[in-house]
Amino acid sequence: MPSVIFYFQVHQPFRLRRYSYFAIGREHDYFDDAKNGAIFRKVAEKCYLPANEIILDLVKEHGGAFKVAYSITGVAVDQMKEYAPEVLWSFQRLAETGAVEFLGETYYHSLACVRDLDEFERQVELHAALMEELFGARPRVFRNTELIYDDSIGRKVREMGFAGALAEGADDVLGWRSPNFLYRAPGSDLVLFLKNYRLSDDIAFRFSNRGWEDFPLVAEKFAGWVHETDGNGQVVNLFMDYETFGEHQWESTGIFEFLRHMPGRILSKAGWDFRTPSEAIVAYPPAAELSFPRTVSWADMERDLTAWTGNRMQEDAIRHVYGLKEEVMSRNNPATTDLWRRLQTSDHFYYAATKWFADGDVHTYFNPYDSPYDAYINYMNVLTDFRAHVLGLSAGASKS
């Protein structure tokens, strides 16, 4: 019987404040502390705290048979410490159960993997050290920013000592294969977990859609769909944003009741279980080798990088911030390096996406800007001041 791998991303960026051209050279505080605090506390009350309590209850109710995995970004942890320390404590309570695995990430939820592999490695190491400090174990399985993955990233991840990695189960990569098996990266023993996006998105995106032919989604129905994979797979990988519970899907939709009952429905069929990714690596041999010749992500219809790099504004912003690496590192100033890395967080570029059709609602969620152009101009104004005031460099990044 297959095992269910239930994984959640926990991330909130440090959002920039409104920073006009006239602030350059005069004001050097870049982040909107009031908005960041308000948003984080709101998400904590609507999602993190109630969802963590339910997960903890489920672990106890099922005697440890219910298991989940999280990747929590470093910038999310920083905000827990600053705005809602009770959230961090609730995750530590989950860690103490032994039924929860914390995965590797980039500390700053950045795009360094496709821009600078040395910087990528530094951020992953910073995150691994943080996870060990907070939860008592270094991550063994890696989950990159927004499930960004390709063969070259896989080689780097294995080189850094990870035993497994999560990736999107993109149809063009899988071909005739099923996402419900473990795979092996080419020429490597790195084990790949591929998201079953159909089942995952039934919860994350379609749960409250009254126009969906399968509405309403109840635990018994969903468990039946999961059980249909019996005989054709080793694992059912359910990957989603943690904010699915209570934020993207409000409590009034019944999402928490669904979460309370779904594990029991799945476990009610003999032979089925939940495993953490590390446990699944031990339990199941990879079915085959699988190459990712293109870079995939879990974003949008295309499942590629265009959510962050799809227009010239995004590319320009990314080029400028990574172009400052040599100057930043030469300062050997931890505060400056941390500030520069916070400016690498992928959300800053996501807000400047111009993909306003099928994926438009996703790109506007938690977006503080009126348009992609506002996002780009605001970001470049901040970067211009960072370059001049913090690094002491002459004009190089455009004032917009």
C-alpha positions in Angstrom: 0.0 0.0 0.0 1.3 3.6 -0.7 2.2 6.0 2.0 0.9 9.6 2.1 3.5 12.3 2.3 1.9 15.5 3.6 4.1 18.5 3.2 3.5 22.2 3.9 5.5 25.4 3.0 5.5 28.1 5.7 6.7 31.4 4.3 6.1 35.1 4.7 8.4 37.7 3.2 9.6 41.0 4.7 7.6 43.3 2.5 9.1 46.6 1.4 7.4 49.9 2.4 6.3 52.4 -0.1 9.6 53.9 -1.1 9.5 56.8 -3.6 12.2 58.3 -5.7 12.3 61.3 -3.3 13.2 59.0 -0.4 16.5 57.9 -2.1 19.4 59.3 -0.2 17.2 60.5 2.7 15.4 57.5 4.2 17.1 54.2 4.8 14.5 52.0 6.4 13.2 49.8 3.6 10.7 47.4 5.2 7.1 48.1 6.3 7.3 46.8 9.9 3.7 47.7 10.7 2.3 45.9 7.7 4.6 42.9 8.1 3.6 42.6 11.7 -0.1 43.0 11.0 -0.1 40.4 8.2 2.0 37.9 10.1 -0.2 38.1 13.2 -3.3 37.8 11.0 -2.0 34.7 9.4 -0.8 33.3 12.7 -4.4 33.7 14.2 -6.2 32.4 11.1 -3.8 29.6 10.0 -0.6 28.8 11.9 -1.9 28.5 15.5 -5.2 26.7 14.8 -3.6 24.4 12.1 -0.7 23.5 14.4 -3.1 22.7 17.2 -5.1 20.4 14.9 -1.9 18.7 13.6 -0.8 18.1 17.2 -4.2 16.7 18.1 -4.1 14.4 15.1 -0.6 13.1 15.9 -1.8 12.3 19.5 -5.2 10.8 18.3 -3.5 8.4 15.9 -0.7 7.5 18.2 2.0 9.0 16.0 0.7 7.3 12.8 -0.2 10.7 11.3 3.0 12.4 10.1 3.7 15.6 8.3 6.7 17.6 6.9 7.3 21.4 6.8 9.8 23.7 5.3 9.8 26.9 7.2 11.9 29.7 5.7 14.4 31.6 7.8 12.6 34.9 7.1 9.3 33.3 8.4 11.2 32.3 11.6 12.6 35.8 12.0 9.0 37.1 11.9 7.8 34.5 14.3 10.4 35.7 16.8 9.5 39.4 16.2 5.8 39.3 15.8 4.3 36.0 17.1 6.7 33.9 19.3 3.9 31.6 20.2 3.9 30.3 16.6 7.5 29.2 16.9 6.7 27.6 20.2 3.8 25.7 18.6 6.1 24.3 15.9 8.6 23.3 18.5 5.8 21.3 20.3 5.2 19.5 17.0 8.9 18.7 16.7 8.8 17.1 20.1 6.2 14.5 18.9 8.7 12.8 16.6 6.0 12.7 13.9 7.1 15.9 12.1 10.1 16.4 9.8 11.5 19.8 9.0 13.0 20.1 5.5 15.9 22.1 4.1 15.3 25.4 2.3 17.1 28.6 1.4 17.0 30.8 4.5 15.7 33.8 2.4 13.4 31.9 0.1 15.5 33.2 -2.8 16.2 32.4 -6.4 19.9 31.9 -5.7 19.7 28.4 -7.1 19.4 29.7 -10.6 21.6 32.8 -10.2 24.5 31.9 -7.9 25.1 28.4 -6.6 27.7 29.5 -4.1 25.2 32.0 -2.6 22.6 29.2 -2.8 24.8 26.9 -0.7 25.4 29.6 1.9 21.7 30.3 2.3 20.9 26.6 2.6 23.6 26.1 5.2 22.3 29.1 7.2 18.8 27.5 7.1 20.1 24.0 8.1 21.8 25.5 11.1 18.7 27.3 12.1 16.5 24.2 11.8 19.0 22.2 14.0 19.1 25.0 16.6 15.3 25.2 16.8 14.1 21.7 16.2 17.1 19.5 17.1 18.0 18.0 13.8 19.6 19.0 10.5 17.4 18.5 7.5 18.0 15.4 5.4 15.5 16.2 2.6 15.5 19.4 0.6 12.6 21.5 -0.7 13.7 24.5 -2.8 12.0 27.9 -3.1 8.6 27.2 -4.7 9.7 23.7 -5.6 12.2 25.0 -8.2 14.2 22.1 -9.4 16.3 20.8 -12.3 19.1 18.3 -12.8 21.8 20.8 -12.0 20.1 21.9 -8.8 19.7 18.2 -7.9 23.5 17.7 -8.3 24.2 20.6 -6.0 21.7 19.4 -3.4 23.2 15.9 -3.3 26.7 17.5 -3.1 25.5 19.3 0.0 24.6 16.0 1.7 20.8 15.8 1.2 19.3 12.4 0.7 16.2 13.5 -1.1 14.5 16.5 -2.7 10.9 17.6 -3.5 9.9 18.7 -7.0 6.8 19.4 -9.0 5.2 16.5 -10.8 5.2 18.3 -14.1 3.5 16.4 -16.9 6.0 17.1 -19.6 8.8 15.8 -17.3 7.0 12.7 -16.1 5.6 11.8 -19.5 3.8 8.5 -19.1 5.2 8.0 -15.5 3.2 8.6 -12.3 4.1 11.1 -9.6 3.2 8.4 -7.1 6.6 6.7 -7.1 10.0 7.7 -5.8 12.6 8.5 -8.5 16.3 8.8 -8.6 18.2 11.8 -10.0 20.4 10.9 -13.0 23.8 9.5 -12.0 23.0 10.0 -8.3 21.3 8.4 -5.3 19.3 11.6 -4.6 15.7 10.5 -4.1 13.0 12.6 -5.7 9.5 13.2 -4.4 7.1 14.5 -7.0 4.0 16.5 -6.1 0.7 14.9 -7.1 -0.6 18.3 -8.2 -4.1 17.1 -9.0 -4.8 15.8 -5.5 -2.8 18.6 -3.9 -4.7 21.4 -5.8 -8.0 19.8 -5.0 -7.3 21.0 -1.4 -5.2 24.1 -2.0 -7.2 25.7 -4.8 -10.5 24.0 -5.5 -11.7 23.2 -2.0 -14.1 26.2 -1.7 -14.9 26.6 -5.4 -18.7 26.1 -5.7 -18.4 25.9 -9.4 -16.2 22.8 -9.2 -18.0 19.7 -10.2 -16.7 17.8 -7.2 -17.8 20.5 -4.7 -18.1 20.0 -1.7 -14.9 18.2 -1.0 -15.3 16.1 2.2 -12.7 13.9 3.9 -14.4 10.6 2.9 -14.5 11.6 -0.8 -10.9 12.8 -0.8 -9.7 9.6 1.0 -11.4 7.6 -1.7 -9.5 9.4 -4.4 -6.2 8.8 -2.5 -7.1 5.1 -2.1 -7.6 4.7 -5.8 -3.9 5.0 -6.3 -3.5 1.6 -4.5 -1.6 -0.8 -6.8 -0.1 2.1 -8.9 2.4 3.8 -6.6 4.5 3.9 -3.5 3.6 7.4 -2.3 1.0 10.1 -2.6 2.7 13.4 -2.3 0.4 16.1 -1.1 2.3 19.4 -1.2 0.8 22.8 -0.5 1.1 26.2 1.2 0.3 25.9 4.9 -1.8 29.1 4.5 -4.3 26.8 2.6 -5.7 26.1 6.1 -7.6 29.2 7.3 -6.1 31.9 5.0 -6.4 30.8 1.4 -9.4 28.6 2.4 -11.2 30.4 5.3 -12.4 28.5 8.3 -16.0 29.1 7.2 -15.4 26.8 4.2 -14.9 23.9 6.5 -11.2 23.4 5.7 -10.3 22.8 9.3 -13.0 20.1 9.7 -11.7 18.5 6.5 -8.2 18.5 8.0 -9.4 17.0 11.3 -11.1 14.0 9.5 -9.1 13.3 6.4 -6.1 11.5 8.1 -8.5 9.1 9.9 -10.3 8.3 6.7 -7.1 7.5 4.9 -5.8 5.4 7.8 -9.1 3.5 8.0 -8.1 1.4 5.0 -5.8 -1.4 6.0 -2.2 -1.0 5.0 -2.2 2.7 4.4 0.0 5.0 6.4 1.6 8.5 6.6 5.4 8.8 6.5 7.8 11.7 6.6 10.0 12.0 3.5 13.0 10.6 5.3 11.0 7.6 6.4 9.8 7.0 2.8 13.4 7.0 1.6 14.1 4.1 3.9 10.9 2.3 3.1 10.8 2.4 -0.7 13.4 2.0 -3.4 13.3 4.5 -6.3 11.3 3.1 -9.2 13.5 4.6 -11.9 15.9 7.4 -12.8 14.2 10.6 -13.8 15.8 13.6 -15.5 14.6 17.2 -15.1 16.2 18.8 -18.2 14.2 22.0 -17.7 13.8 24.1 -14.5 10.3 23.5 -13.0 8.4 25.0 -10.1 5.0 24.6 -8.7 3.9 28.1 -9.8 1.2 28.9 -12.3 0.0 26.9 -15.3 3.4 26.7 -16.9 5.2 25.3 -13.8 8.4 27.1 -14.7 10.3 30.3 -13.6 8.2 32.8 -15.5 6.3 33.8 -12.3 9.6 35.5 -11.2 11.6 36.0 -14.5 8.8 36.4 -17.1 9.4 40.0 -18.0 12.2 42.6 -18.4 11.4 44.3 -15.1 11.8 41.1 -13.1 15.0 40.2 -14.9 16.4 43.7 -14.4 15.7 43.7 -10.7 17.2 40.2 -10.3 20.3 41.1 -12.3 20.9 44.2 -10.2 20.5 42.7 -6.8 22.7 39.7 -7.5 25.2 42.0 -9.2 25.9 43.5 -5.8 27.3 40.3 -4.3 31.0 41.2 -4.6 30.5 44.6 -3.0 28.4 43.2 -0.2 30.7 40.3 0.6 33.8 42.6 0.6 32.2 44.6 3.5 32.2 41.5 5.8 29.3 43.1 7.6 26.6 40.6 8.8 23.9 43.2 9.0 24.6 44.4 5.4 24.7 40.8 4.1 21.4 40.0 5.8 19.8 43.1 4.4 21.0 42.2 0.9 19.7 38.7 1.2 16.3 39.9 2.4 16.2 41.8 -0.9 16.7 38.5 -2.7 13.4 37.0 -1.4 11.5 35.7 -4.4 8.3 37.5 -3.5 9.8 40.9 -4.5 10.1 39.7 -8.1 6.8 37.7 -8.0 4.9 41.0 -7.3 6.2 42.4 -10.6 4.8 39.5 -12.7 2.5 40.6 -15.6 0.8 37.2 -15.9 -2.7 38.5 -15.2 -4.8 35.9 -16.8 -5.4 32.4 -15.5 -2.9 33.0 -12.7 -3.9 36.5 -11.8 -5.6 35.9 -8.5 -2.6 34.0 -7.2 -0.3 36.9 -8.1 -2.4 39.5 -6.3 -2.7 37.5 -3.0 -0.8 39.4 -0.2 0.5 41.7 -2.9 1.0 45.2 -1.5 1.2 46.9 -4.9 -1.4 48.4 -7.3 0.4 47.0 -10.3 3.6 45.1 -11.4 5.1 48.4 -12.5 4.7 49.9 -9.0 6.4 46.8 -7.5 9.3 47.1 -9.9 9.7 50.9 -9.4 9.5 50.6 -5.6 12.0 47.7 -5.5 14.5 49.6 -7.7 14.2 52.7 -5.6 15.1 50.7 -2.5 18.0 49.0 -4.3 19.3 52.3 -5.5 19.5 53.6 -2.0 20.9 50.4 -0.7 23.7 50.6 -3.3 24.5 54.3 -2.5 23.8 54.5 1.3 24.7 51.1 2.6 27.5 50.2 0.1 28.6 53.7 -0.7 28.7 53.1 -4.4 28.0 55.6 -7.2 24.7 55.5 -9.1 24.3 52.2 -10.9 20.9 50.9 -10.2 18.3 53.0 -12.0 16.3 55.6 -10.2 12.7 55.1 -11.5 
